[in-house]
Amino acid sequence: METLLSVIVALLVTLFFTRGHLKNLRTRETRARAAAEKGNLLSGGPQAQHPHIDAAHCIGCGTCTMVCPEGDVLAVIGGRAVIVNGYKCIGHSLCADACPVGAITMVMASPSMGADMPRLTPEYETSMANLFIAGELGGLALIKNAINQGRDCIDTIANRVAAMGPVRSVPDVYDVLIVGAGPAGISASLRAIEKKLNYLTVDEGEIGGTVAKYPRQKLVMTSPVELPMGGKFRKMELSKEELMAFWYKVLQRVDFNFRKGEKVEDIKKGEDGIFTVTTTKNQYRSHAVVLSIGKSGSPRKLGVKGEELPKVMYRLIEADHFINKQILVVGGGDSAVEAAMGLAHQIGNQVTLSYRKGAFSRLKERNAQRIEECMRQGKVEVIFNPIPVEFKPDSVILEVNGLSQGIPNDYVWVFAGGEPPTAFLRKIGVGLGMRDMTVEGSQEARQAVLAKKEHAAAKADVPG
């Protein structure tokens, strides 16, 4: 009798907790469906890189939904992970790393998103043998991706150089020439040092690339990543200053072969397979080239009357240099919002943010929350659906809902993206075209990810 009573009590306790768990699952799924509808209304789906989920292999464990720092990008619906707010994804790939069965790979949104992109192999090699592209120019943004790709390109090059034998020893020819000293270029340079390659890194500017031009205290990384010869960034959040300081610390410890102020104007490949790289100051020869120049290129202009005025600018570095001013920021992405908020926190500034759409649809989660708070507090006035008509010395004319509106103004910042270096890529012979990474190699990529996880697990089980 006591045994039967114990069994009944155990069943009742199990039923109680099971009922609560199922209720919690139903609540979470209802919220997920609502989030999915909201995400589709806001953006129509993913806008750039995002997780591709192999439903046939997903086990619905929900691990991927808990690791993303951008909020509810993923959710579990019907026992499978799905994208509910793809427009928020900026390609951290933590979900892919966390998936225990390798069911997630990072891909582009659609063929249209890949128009005029360089055609790359899985090793990031272009249509020209031994010419590689690392970083956002290849399609996937984020500093973490750039660092990983720069390292992987050099690994491929090192293997090929080692296989060349005596052919490698051509006078005045580098093993690899790295163009760009941003995240991908620095990572590639450090890996080249690690692999004992004869290399050179050139950049038209300074060390840091685009990162060096970011506003002060901009959050640039939100996930761990490992830098060759530098170890792992273990902090989940890293500011521009912290990342730049880390780079300088690592580069001071090594023989960094770097030449600044040299813009690459042309790259030609000879019949002997050796590249001749022409910069504004020199010519170099190399067996391989890694392009890590980013994709922003020159700032995109609006084509608005008065845009040539000196008060119209396209990059903000030091917000605290501007106080007691009336300012217009044009744009609706993270850069525009961060600039508007940074300027709004300076003494006496009146900041207006002009965004051509009816609502923000592609902000990082933290920026979406912060700009909403700034709007509630009256620190930033946001005008949706405007058309900039003219920039005048002391004002800006906007057309809002068919009506012209003049705004007194001292400065204008335009954040409309950049013109990618497509013409340069065509000039040097890199093949471009439509690239649908959603379909391309997805099964092969999934198998590669799973094999990598299995290898890591097996290695961890080997006694040290």
Phi, psi and omega in degrees: 000316179296323179296317179297317179298320179297320180295318180296315179299317180298318179296318180296317178298316179298316180298320181299311182289324178296318179298318178296320180295316180295321178297319178296320178297318180295320179296315180296322181291322177298316178296321181296318179295321178295320179295323179296317178297318178296318180297319179292323178295321183287320192223348183076014177113187182301142182256341181212224179292145181198167180287134171258121186256122175277098185299332182291338182248346179296135181255003176068028183286338177083003180301319182296331183285342186262347187260347185286126180281355183265008178099211188276064174287317181244155174207163177260118178231127180064030177080009180224147177288137178221160176275125179247334178221066184299332182294341179278343187288132175239018170084032179301325182069012176297327179296318179294320179294325186278337184299121185286345183244008177066032183274359184237131172229152179270128184223175174275168187288312185196168178303323182296327178291340182259014180298138178058029174270149176295139177281124184234147172279172175301341178268009180069026178269138180279188177292345174263119182304134178073012169250115187248156174235128179235143178101194189295339178299335179277350175127331181253125181279193179086137178299320180303313180297318181299315180299315180295319182290320177302317178297315183294323177300315181294324177300317179296314181296318180300319179295320181289320179296319180298328181279350182286332181066224183298336181299334182295329189275063175264131182302139175059030177239123178284155171293317181209138173248125184255123182257111181112131180243040172270201183305312181292318181293319178295316179298316179296319180298314181295323178292323178297321176296316180301320183273003179060042177270151173276105190228167172214139176244131178235152178208144179289343179238226184254178174296138177112338179058224181297328181301322181295339182264000178292156174299156179299143177065015176295133178284118187251341180219139180230023176204152182295150176206152183253129179257131178307134178066000183243348182086194187256135169286111184267345179287142178282340179227131184226128180274167177306312183297319181294319180293316179297318179297320180295315179301311181299321180298316180291316184293332178290339182274348185238170178271083184279109182273090190230138175232116183267166177070024178238107178272131179283125182257335182200151175224121179233145180249125181278172179296337178278002179084001181267135180275142169249116183254119182256123177249181179292347183236332188212175169237139180229153176241142185205148176288330182216157179225137172244117176269117178228055189263002182075179182238359185288325179056221179279145178301139179283130180271157180272340183073032183258142178303134180087004183292343180279356180298144181297342180282348181268120184230165187234002178211135178241123179250310184246092181296329185285359174279353184239114179226154177054042181236157173259121193231138172245130174247127181254123179139164181225013177269185182298320181297317180294315182294317179296321178295316181299316181291321179297318179290325182293337181272001177271153188302125170076002181284141171248113189246129175243133178251123182253121181231128189291346179260177184273349179197155175292134185225001184217034181267150169297151185305315183294325179289323177299318180291319183291321181290326176298319179294319178297323178293319180296322181278354179079014180283329178230126173267127182251129176248116179266153177061036178267163171235113176297127183256315183201140172258121178251164182304328183235012180198173175229135178257121176245147172255117182238118181053041176084357182247138178280139182224123178265132181239118175304136191204137176259323182219152175230133171244129180250124177238083182246023181083190181229162176274114182295154183282047183298317182298320179296317180297318178296319182301319184272357173098015178282129180289132180240165176161187180286136180221105180266094183285351177294323181259322188300113174066017186296319180291318179296320180294319180298317180294322179295318179298315181295318179298321179296319179295318181294321179295317181296319180295319180294321180295322181293334181279347180286127181301137179272000000 
